C-alpha cells in the first residue's frame, strides 16, 4: 500500500497544484478524480481523509465478478500459505450461522481496480468469511478473505443490523492483507462509530481519537482499551477530527507488554466535517488567495495554470481540534465559503 500525505491541509495544497483553475468545472472534476484514485490505492488513516467523499461508491459502480455459492473450503497447498486468521474459525456474533456465512461468501466482488496493485482477478474458490457480526451503531459487518495470486486480500461488506447477505454491500472494496498487523475497520459517518480490530487471540488493542489540550496548556492523549467481543477487539468510539502527522487518531496493539502502532485502518462513511457539496464554478484563484491571506495563511507566487500554493506560517504544536479548525479554514477558501 502507498503511504499518503499527512493532513487535510496538505491534501488541499496538492489538489490546488494539480487541478487546473481554468475551464469552469474542470477543477472540481480533477479534484474528485484525485480523491477517487487515492481511495482505490490507500488503506491508511490519512487515506480516509482523502477518500471520504467517494468511499462506498466504487464497488457499486464497478462490474462485479462471480462468486461461489457456499462458504469456501481451505485452499489447496499450492501457492502461499494463508494467514493464520484464514485458518481459524470465523469470529463475530454471526459466526455460528452457517447459512449467513455461506451467503456472504457468495457475494460478488468488484474486480481489481486500475491502480489498485492487483494484477489478476481474485480466486473465487478460496473466499472464506473470517468475521461476521452485528456491531454497535446499528451496523452488520462481514469480512471475507481470498487468495490473489501470491498474496491474500480481504473484502469488507456492510449493511444495517439484521441485514440478509443480499442486503450487504462492499463497504470499502478488496484490499491487501498484512500478515504482520491486525485489520481494523471503522465507520466515520458520525461523531461516534464502531471500531473493530481483527487481532490475534490474547492481543490487546488501545485507541486514541485525538490529541487534546490539557488545562495547563500541554498536549495529552487518552487511550481507551477495546474490549474483546465475540473474538475481536471492538467498541463504539469517537471518530477522528484531524489527520495531521501528530493529530491523527492512534491505534496501538499491545502484545506481551510491547506497544506497536497500527497504521492501517479501513473506513467507510463520510465524516461530519467533510464537505459533500462542491460549487458548480470553483472560486477564482485570486479570491482563494485573498481568503487564505485573511485567514492567516501565506500565499506563494505561482503560475496561474498551477493553482494556488500556500503555507501556514503559524508555529507551535496543535491539538487535533486546533488542527481541524485550521484545516477547515483553508478548505473553506477553496470551496468559496471561507469569507463573505
N, C-alpha and C positions, 0 to 999 in steps of 0.2 A: 504494500500500500504506500502511496506517495504522501509524505507529510505536508500539510498545508500551512499557510501563513498564520500568524499568531493571534490576530484580533480583528474585530469587525471594522475598526478604523483602517487597518491595512487593506482589508477587502475593498473598501470604498476607494482608496487610493489606486489600487490595482485596476478596478473596473474603470475608473476615470482615465487611467493611462491607456487602456486597451480598447475603449469604446469610443468610436469617432463621435464628435459633437455635432457634426453637420448631418443633414439628411433626415430631420424630423425624428421619427420613431426608431431610426437605426440604433441610437444609443441604448434605448430600452431593450430592443431585441438582442443586441450584443451582450448586454449585461445579463439578461436571462439565460443566454446561451452559455456564458461562462459559468453561471451558477449550476446549470443543468449538467455540464460536463464534469464539474467537480463533484457533484453528487454521485455520479457513476464511478468515480475513481477512488474516493476517500472514505475512511471509516473512523476518523478521529474526532475528538471533541470539537476541534476547530472546524472540521468539515461540516458538522451540524450547523454551525453559524452560517457557513457559506450556502448550504443547500436547503435551508428550511423552507424556502418558497416552493420548491418542487418535490420535496420528499413525498412519497406515496403516490406519485402520478406516473412515473416512468413505467412501472410494472403494468399499469392498466393500459398504457398506450402501445406497449410492445406486443408483438405476436407471440403467445406462449408456445412452449413445446410440450409434447405429450408426456404423460407421467404414468407410472404403473398403477394398477388398480388396488393393490394391497400394500400394507407395511412391508418394506423391503427386508430381505434376509441379509445375513452377513455377506460381505464382499468375497470374491474369490481371492486366493492367495496372491495372484499376480498383481504387480504394481505396489505402490507404497502402502505400508500398514496404516490402518485407520487410527485416528486419535482415540485416546482412551475413553472419552465421553461417548463415542460412537458405539463402543462395545459394551458399555454399561446399560442397565435397564433404563428406559425413559424416566424422566423426572417430572414432577408437577402434579397438581391435583387431578389431572385427567389421565395420568399415566396408566391407570388401571381400566381405561375404557378402550378396549381393542378396536371397536367399531370407529370411534372418533380418530384414533391414531391411523387406522388404515385409510380413512377418508382424507386426512391431512397429507399423508404420504402420497396420495394420488393426485393432489392438487397440481395444476400446471405451473411451470416455472417460466419466467421470462428468459429468453435466450441471452447468451453473453452479449453485453452491450459494447459498442465501439468505445475503445479506450479503457475498458474495464480490466485489461490484463489477462483475460481468459481467451485462449486461442481456439477452444473447441467447445462443443456442447457438453452439458453435464450428463453424467451416466445415470439415466433414469432408473435403471435396475438397482442402483446402490442407495437410493433415497431411503432415509430412515428418520423417524421423529425421535429427537433426543429430549425434547421438553414440550409440555402442553399443560396449560393451566388457566384458570380464571385469576387475574391479577387485580390488585387494588385499582380503584378508579373506574370500574365497570368495563374492563377490557378482558378479552380472551386472546391469549398468545400461544403460538406454537413455533418451534424451531425444528427445521428439517436439515439433515446433513446428507451430502452426496459426494461422490468422487468426481474430480475433474482432471482427467489426465494423470499427472504426477502429483496433484495436490487435492485438498479437500475444501469444500465450500459449504456454507450454510445459507438457508433462506428463512426469513422471519415472516410469519403470517399473523395477521391480527384481525379481530372482529369484536363486536360487542359481547359482553358476558352472556354465556349461553348460546353463542352462535354455533350453527352446524358447520361442518367443513366447507360446504358450498358457499357459506356466507363469509368465509375468511379470505382476505386479500393480502398480497405482498405488502408488508409494511416498509420494507427497505429495498428488497431485491437481493439476488445472490451476491455473496461477498466471501472473501477468503477467510479461512480459519487459521488462527495462530495456535500452534501446539504449545507455546511457552506461556501463554496468558489466558485467563478466562475470557468468555464472551459476555459483554454487558449490553443490556437493552434498556432504553428509556423512552417514555413518551414525554415530550416537552411542550405540549399544546396548552398547558395550564400552569398556574403558579406552583402547583404540586403535581407530581406524576409518579407512576410506578417505575421502579428501577429493579431489574432482575439481572443477577450475575451468575452465570453457569461456571462455578468454581469447583475444584476438586473437593471431595468429602474432607471435612476437617479443616478446611482453609477458611480463615476469616476475611471479611471484606468491610472496609470503612469508607464513608463518603462524606465529602465536604462540598457544599454547593457554592459557597462564596468566601472570599477573603474580606473580613469585616474590620471596621474602625472601632476600636475599644474606647471607653470613656476617657482614658488617659492619652488618647491620640495614637496609640500603637496599633499595628495591624495584626490580627489574630485569625486563626481558623479553628472552627469547631467541627470535629468529625463525629459522625454517628455510625454505630456498628449495625450493619444489616443483619437481621435475624435469619436463621435458616428456616425456610418454609417449604415443605414437600421436596427436600433435597437440594434446594438452591438458596442463595442469599437474595432476599428481596424485601422491598418495603415501599411505602409511599413517602417520597422525599421532595424537598424544594428543588425546583428546576433551575438551570443556570440563568444568570442575568448578563454575564460578560464572558468573553473568550480571549482575554489578553493573556500574555505569557505567564503572568503571576496571578491573574484574577479569574482564570477559568476554574471550573469545578475540578476537584481532585478525587480520584478513586484509588484506593490502596488495597492491595492483597496482603494479608498477614499470615505467613506460613512459618511455623516454629519460631515465632517471635521476630521474624525478619519482615520488614515492611517494604513492599515493592509497588511502585506506581503502576497503574494500569492505564495505558494510553489509548486504548481502542474501545469505543462505545458506539453502538449503532443507535440512532434516534429516529423517531417518527413524530409528525405533527409540526405545526407552525407555532413558535413561541409567541407569547402575547406582545413582546416588544418588536417583533419582526414586521416590517411593512408588507402588506398584502395588496395594496393599491398603489400603482405607479402612474405618474402623469402621462397623458397621451402625448404631450410635447415636452421633452426634457427641458429643464431650465437652461437659459443661455449661460455659457461659461463665465461671462463677466458677472452675472447675477450670483452664480455659485461662489465665485471668488469673493465678492462683496459680503456674502452671507458668512463664509468661512472666516474672513477677517473680523467681522462683527462678533463672532463667537470665540475669538481669541486664537485662531489658527494662523499660521504663517503661510501665505500662498506664494509659490515659487514660479518664476517665469518659465513658460513652455510654449512651443509652437501651438497654434490654435487647433491643429489636427490631432495633437497628442492628448488633449483633455486638460484636466486641472491637477496640478501637483500641489500638495500641501503637507505641512508638518504641524505638530503640536509643540510649541516651544516651552510649555509649562513642564516643570520638572518635579520630581518627588514621587514617592510611592503612592499608589492609589488603592482604595478598596474596590471590590467588584462593583458596588453601586456607583462609586465615583467614576470608574472607567466606563460603565454603561452609560452614564449621563453624557460623558464626552463623546462616546460613540454615537449616541442619538443626535447630538448637536451637529456633528459632521454629516451624518446620514440625512438629516432633515434638509440640509443645504442642497444635497444632490437630488432630493425629491421635490424641491421647490417649496418646502413648508417651514424652512428654518427662520424666516423673518417676515414681518408684514410689509 
